[in-house]
Amino acid sequence: YKSIIVFSACLGIVIWSLLLWTETLAALQVVQVLYGAYMASEVAYYTYIYAKISREKYQQVTGNTRAAILLGRFLSGVISQVLVSTGAMNVRDLNYITLGTQAVSLLWSFLLPPVKTSVYFYSRDEDIKVTTGTVACDTAALPQQLQQQQDHRVETATPLPKARFSASRAVRLLWQHFKSAYRQLPVVQWSLWWALAMAGFIQVQVYVQLLWHEIDQDQGTLFNGGAEALLTLLGAISALAAGYIANRIFEQWALWILTVCSGLQGGLILYSGFATNIWVAYVLYILFGTLYLFMVTMASAIVAKYLEEDSFGLIFGINTFVAIGVQALLTLATISERGLMLDPRDQFKVYGGYFLVLSIIYLIAAIVAGVARLLQLRKAPTATARESSPASAPPNDGANRRP
């Protein structure tokens, strides 16, 4: 866990160094690859927290850790907006601040307490050996009330044996946890939305600045940093709320909730592609992002409830990996030379349609699940009636009656 966090900070230093001191297309392509790894390694942050606390606090720390990240982004947005608005720095110079914070985070990561062993790569033959035996007592040395006891049965615990590295065990356990997680319908429902929605959110977040520039060409009047700051502040509040709200309703009506939320997100982004007022575009983006950050926090907490112990990093990592892969495909399809090479407005129309398609998928799933549940309820009374009715009625003649 700790090594990946350190590696993530190193990636950040390399990425922002390339952004500052290179201008070639090849360098930007390298940045894209490294940035994907940088974003994917963020899962180690959540996994590290899970490895250090008890299971019953997972939902709370899910909200707390996500809120911490968002509060950091809030400070970033506020500082950048102030510096740009006052003319102290331009947009490119802000990368120097980011580079400096990456260096500080690298130093801080070395101070984190490590998780000693991995449940996947290290194993112990036995947890605790308990030995039962008989020990004679020196009655002269015992209190008066214990002198009548000549011996006592005691239990002793031997120290844990040293953890052993096992690659084969890691493969088996990873596969076992993978199957155990994705065999459960709630995990599949929420993980699918999590991965696909995260891909869309990353794509929107990365390219929304281009849309804002397209809407308002006057760079001096843009409040991009302020919009990002407000989004992260509201997102942090919503993430904290998601960490403490009872998620029973979200589990019971998962398909319908995901349908509505995806539809709303799609509508907001689609409207952004047609917006002509920069302030309207800001509001649409903030609403879209706040809704996503609340729902992804809730999705993380719900998925975590169904996972095996110590498999959170695995499943969270798979979901994030799928999200980054889908986001790469979106980039290839909409922006690259091999794709459609759409302008910013058309890009956001595609992204809006992407979320609407996601909403339709969950709508179909919700209808199918509802019909199946209704048919099951209709069959249940019939089966109950058949089981309660007698197989055959006794003859109703008086010949066999006793006085």
N, C-alpha and C positions, 0 to 999 in steps of 0.2 A: 504493500500500500504506500508506504512512505517513499520508496524508490520511484514509483510512478509520479507521485506529487512533485518530487525533485526534478524528474525528467520533464514534466509539464512546464515547470518554470524555465528550464533550459531551452525548451522549444520556443517559449515566449520571447526570450532574449534573441534567439536567432531570427524569428519572424520579424520582429520590429527593427532589428538591425538591417535586414534585407529591404524592408520598406523605406528605411531612411537613406541608405547608401547604395542602392541599386535602382536602375531604371529600365532594365531589359525585360522583354516579354518572358524569357526563360526564367528569370529570377521571380517574376510574379507567379509563374506556374509552380515553381518550387514552394513559394509562400502558400499557395492554395493547398498543396499536399500537406505541408507542415501544419497549416492551420486546422486541417481536418483531424490530424493526430492530436493537436493541442486541445481541440474541443472534445474529442473522444476521451482523452485522459482525465477530463473533469470528473468522470465517474469515480475515479479513485478517491476523490474528496468525500463523496457520499459514503463510499464503501468503508473508508477509514473510520468515519464516525460510527457506523454500524458495528464495526469490530470492537469499539471501545465502550459500548453501552449495552444495557439490557434490552430485551426484545420489546417489552411493553412500552418503551419510549420511542419506538421507531417513527411513529406518525409525527410526534412532536419535533424530533430532530430533523425529519424530512422538511418540515416547514421552516425550522430555524436555520438550517444550513442553506436552503435556497434563498431565504430572506437575507442572509449574510452576503451572499453573492450579489443579490440585487441592490442591497444598500451600498456595496462597493461601486457598482455601476452608477448608482444615483450620484454619489460623490464625484465620479468621473464626469458625468454629464454636467453637473453644476459648475465644476471647476473649468471644464472646457468652454462652456457657454460664457462664463465671466471673462475668461482670457481672450476669447475671440471677439466678444462684444466690445471690450475695452481696447482692442487693438494691441494687446500685449503680446499675443502670439497669433500666427495663422494656423490653418488646419493642419498643415504638414508638420509644423513645429510641435504640435500636441503629441506626436509620436515619440518625442524625446521623453515626455513625462511617462508615457506608457512603458517605454524601455526601462526607465528608472524604477518604476514600480515592479516590473518583472524581476529586476535584479534584487530588490528588497524581498520579494516573495521567495526567491531562491534561498536567500540567507535565512529567512524565517522557516522554510521547510526543513532545514537541517536541525532545527530545534524541536521539531515534533517528536514525541515519544514513538518508537517503532512498535509495530505489531510483530511479536517475536517469531511466530511461525505461521505458515499457511495451512489451512485445513485440507487443501488439495495436495500440496507437495510434501507435507510433513505429517507423519503419523506416529502414534505410540501404540505399542502392543496392548497395553492395558492402561486404564485411567488411574485406578487406585487399587492396590492389593490390600485386602483386609484379612488379617490373621487373627484367629481366635485361639487362645491358649489358657492355661491354668498357672497362676503365679501364687507361690506360698507367701504367707504374710508373717511378718515379725510382730507377733501380738503385743510384745512389750512396747513397741514403738507406735502402736495405734491408740486412738482414743478408746475410752472405756466401752462406748456403744458398739465398737467394731471388733473388740477382742474375741468375740464368740465366732467370728467368721475366720476360718482357717485358710481359705483360699478364695480367690476372686477370678472371675473370667473377664478378661480385658480384650479390647480390640486395639490393634495398632495399625497405623497407615504408613505404608512405605512411600518414599518419595516417587514422583512421577519419573518414569524412564525417559531418557533423552529422546527428543523427536528425531525421526529418521527421514531422510529425503527419499521420496518414491514417485518417480515420474509415471509409472504404470498405474499407481493408485490415483494419481491426479486425473488421468484420462478417464478412468472408470467412474470416478466420483463426479467429474464434470458432466459426463454423459448422463449419469443417473439424475443429477440435479436438473439438467436440461429437460429430460423427459418428465420428471416429476412436476416441474413448473408449468410447462406448456401443455400438459394433459388437462389442466384445470381451466374450465371455460372462462372464469373471471380474469385470470391472468392473460389469456389470449385476447379477450375483448379489450381490456385496458392497455395491454402492451402494443397491440396493433395501432390503436389510436395514438398512443404515446409516441411511437416511432414515426408514423406518418405525419402527425401534427408537428412534431419537433422538426422534421425535415422542412415542412412548409414555413414554420416560424423562422428558422435560421435563414432560409432563402429570402424571406421578406425583410428580416433585420439587416442582412448584409447589403441589400440593394435598394432599401427604402430611401437612402440619401440621394440616389440618382433620380428617383421619382420626384422627390421634393425639389431638386434642382430643375427638373423638367417643368414643374408647375410654376415655380418662381425663379426666374433667371437672375434676379437681383441678390447676389450673395450677401450683401450687407444687411438685408432684412430677414434672413433666415434665422430661426431659433431652433435649429436641429438639436443642439445639445440640451436645450430646455425641455424639448419634447421627450428625448430619451431619458432625461432625469425624472420627469414626471411619471413616465411609464415604469421605470424601475422602482420608484417610491411606492406607487400604487400596487405594483407587482409584489413588492416585499410585504406590504400589508395583506394582500390577498393570500400570499404563501403562508404567512403566519396564521391567518384565519383557517386555511385549509389544514394546517397541522393540528388544530384543536377542535374542528367541527366533527361531529359524529358522522361517519361516512356510511351509515346503514342505508340511508335513502339513495345514495349514489350507487351502492351495490345492487339494491333492489330494482332501480330503474336505470341501470347503466346504459343500455342500448338507446333508450329514448333521450337521456341526458346528453350522450355523446352525439346523437343525431342533431339535436337542437344547437348545441355548442358549435359543432362543425359547420352547420348551416349559417349561424350568425357570423362566424369567422370568415366564411366564404363571402357572405354578403358585404362585410366591411371592407375586405381587400378588393373585391370586385368594384365597389363604389370608389375606392381610392384610385383605380385606374381611369375613372372618368372625372375625378375631382379637378376643379379649376382654381379653387381657393386653397392657399397653403394651410390656413388654420383649420379648415375642414379636413385636410389630409392628416394634419397632426392629431386631431381628435379621433379619426378613424383608426389610425395606427395605435394610439394609446388604448382605445377600447379593445382592439384586437389582441394586443400584447397582454393586457391585464387579464382578459378571459383565458388566454392560453396559459399564463403562469399559474393561475389558480387551479386550472384543470390538470395541468401536468404534475403539480404538487399532490393533488388528490389521487391521481393515477399512481404515482410512486408509492404513496402510503397504502393504497388498496392492494397493489401488486405485492408489496412487501409482506402483507399479512398471510399470503398463501405460499410463501417460499420456505424452503428448507433452511435450517440454520446455516449461516456462513455462505449462502449462495446468492446473496444480494448483489455483490459485485458482478457475478457471472451474468445474471439476468439483466441487470441494469446496463451492463456493458454490451450485451447482445442488442438490446433495444436501441442504445445509442449508436451502435455500429450500423444497424439497419437504417436509422435516421440519417446518418452521414452519407451512406450509400445512396439513399433516395434523393438526398439534397444534391449530390454530385450528378445524378441523372437529370434532375431538374435544371441544373446549371448547363449541362451538356445540351439539353433539348432547347432551351430558351435563349441562351446567350452565346454559346460558342459558335465558331465558324462552321462546324459540322452540323449545327442545329439550325434553329429558326432565326437567330440573331435579331431578336425582337428589341424594340425600343422600350424604355422603362414603363410607359403606360400599358403597352401590350403585355409586357411581362406580368404586371400585376393583375391584368385580366385573366391570364392563364393561372396565376396562383389562386385567385378567387375561385375559378372553376375547379381547381384541384381540391379545395376544401369543400366545395359543393358536391363533388363526386364522392368524397369521403362521407359526407352527410347522407347521401343517397344509399351508400353501402350499409351504413348503420340503420337507416330507416327500413331497408329491406330485411335486414337481420331482425330488427325489432318486430316487424309485422309477422315474419315467419315464427319467431319465438312466441308471440302473442297467440297466433292461431294454434300452434302446437299445444300451448298451455290450456287454451279453451277446449280443444278436443279432448285433452286429458281429463279436464274437469267434468266434461259431459259423460265420459266413459266411466268415471269413478262411481257415480250413484248407481248406474246400471249394474256394475260388478258387485257393489255392496248389496244391492237388492237380491241378486242371484245367490249370493253367499248366505244371506239371512233367511231365504225362503226354504221350507222343508223339501227334501228330495221327493218324498211321496207322502200322501195323507193316509192316516190309519183308517181302516174300514169303519163306516158309521152305521153299524148294525147293533142291535141290542142283544144279539145272541151271546156275544163275548163279554157282556157287561156283568159285573158282580153286584149283587145286592148291597 
